[in-house]
Amino acid sequence: MKKNNFVHFLTNVPNSSEGWDFIRQLKKHLNTDRYKIRIKGRGSRKKHGNQSYVPLPHSEHYSIYVDQKIIDFHNPSFYTKENWEMRNNLREIKNKINAILGDE
């Protein structure tokens, strides 16, 4: 499981002064103790490679990802990880019981 799950939070933010003003405002008001953002370029890949994103200077628009730095009960990953650990522990107990009873 990834440590930091992300949310594809904003899409089609234009590569213009309006778009960059929006990104600056978002960074200014973001709770940086808990969150961080990543900006990925989007648009035509005809001239700028075939990777999953376009380099920012060549992008037509942006997608903004919001990552949670802290995994606690506010983070959906917290419960997923907790459930995975519980299922894993139950599987280990079941395997030990089967080994004792010879039911493998």
C-alpha positions in Angstrom: 0.0 0.0 0.0 1.3 3.5 -0.8 2.2 5.6 2.2 0.5 8.7 0.8 -2.6 8.2 -1.2 -3.4 11.1 -3.5 -6.6 12.7 -4.9 -6.7 13.9 -8.5 -8.4 17.0 -7.1 -8.4 19.6 -9.8 -8.2 19.2 -13.6 -8.0 21.5 -16.6 -6.4 24.4 -14.8 -5.3 26.5 -17.7 -1.6 27.3 -18.4 -2.1 31.0 -18.3 -1.7 33.8 -15.8 -5.2 33.1 -14.5 -4.2 29.4 -13.9 -0.9 30.3 -12.1 -2.7 33.0 -10.0 -5.1 30.2 -8.9 -2.2 27.8 -8.1 -0.4 30.6 -6.0 -3.6 31.2 -4.0 -4.1 27.5 -3.4 -0.5 27.2 -2.2 -0.9 30.3 0.0 -4.0 28.9 1.8 -3.1 25.2 1.9 -2.6 23.6 5.3 1.0 22.5 4.6 1.3 20.6 7.9 -1.2 18.0 6.6 -1.2 18.4 2.8 1.0 19.0 -0.2 0.2 19.5 -3.8 1.8 18.3 -7.0 1.2 19.8 -10.4 1.3 17.7 -13.6 1.2 19.1 -17.1 -1.5 17.9 -19.5 -2.1 18.3 -23.2 -0.9 17.1 -26.5 2.1 14.7 -26.4 2.9 14.9 -30.1 5.9 17.1 -29.6 6.9 16.4 -25.9 7.2 12.7 -25.5 4.9 9.9 -24.4 5.2 10.0 -20.6 2.1 10.2 -18.4 2.4 14.0 -18.1 3.7 16.9 -20.2 6.5 19.1 -18.9 5.0 22.2 -17.3 6.5 24.7 -19.7 4.9 22.8 -22.7 1.5 21.9 -21.1 -1.8 23.2 -22.3 -3.4 22.8 -18.9 -2.6 21.3 -15.5 -3.9 18.7 -13.1 -3.4 19.3 -9.4 -3.0 16.4 -7.0 -3.5 16.8 -3.2 -1.4 14.4 -1.1 -2.1 13.8 2.6 1.2 13.8 4.6 -0.4 12.4 7.8 -2.2 9.1 8.0 -4.7 9.3 10.8 -8.4 8.9 11.1 -9.0 11.9 8.8 -7.2 10.0 6.0 -9.2 7.2 4.2 -6.0 5.2 3.9 -5.9 4.8 7.7 -8.9 2.5 7.7 -7.8 0.6 4.6 -4.5 -0.1 6.2 -6.1 -1.0 9.5 -8.5 -3.5 7.8 -5.6 -5.0 5.8 -3.6 -5.6 9.0 -6.6 -7.1 10.7 -7.4 -9.5 7.7 -3.7 -10.4 7.5 -3.6 -11.3 11.3 -6.8 -13.3 10.9 -5.3 -15.2 8.0 -2.2 -16.0 10.0 -4.3 -17.3 12.9 -6.3 -19.4 10.5 -3.2 -20.9 9.0 -1.8 -21.7 12.5 -5.1 -23.4 13.5 -5.1 -25.4 10.3 -1.5 -26.5 10.9 -2.4 -27.6 14.4 -5.5 -29.5 13.2 -3.7 -30.9 10.1 -6.4 -29.4 7.8 -4.0 -27.7 5.4 
